């Protein structure tokens, strides 16, 4: 449910506030290590030009995603710019 909420938040941001930031999204799909201590991990790869606007978009995405969790549990979102491996 959390990764679907992330996708919805990203769609909302790119269609409303960040129309000038073109993005390509791949996923969501399971992380290489899918479950650790009964915590499930998913991965979404977002391809875009890294500049001031895209960094602001990711900051807003992080705030929007981690602030209002409907289930009471706070999902964890980590953002890795220019990852060394996928």
C-alpha positions, 0 to 999 in steps of 0.5 A: 500500500505504501509504494502505491501511495508513493506513486500517487504522490509522485504523479500528483507532484509532477502533474501539479507543482513540478510540470517542468521536471520530466521523469521516467519511473520504473517499478515498483518492484521487489528489492533484492532483499525483499524482507528483513525482520518481517519488514517488506522492501520495495524499489522504485527507480526514477530517472530525471535530470538532477538539478535544483527543481528535481531535488526540491521535488524529491524533498517535497515527495519525502515530506508528503510520503512520510508525514501522513500515513493512514495506517498509523505505521510510518513507512520509511523512504530513502532516496539515493541520487546516482546509485552505484548499483540497481 
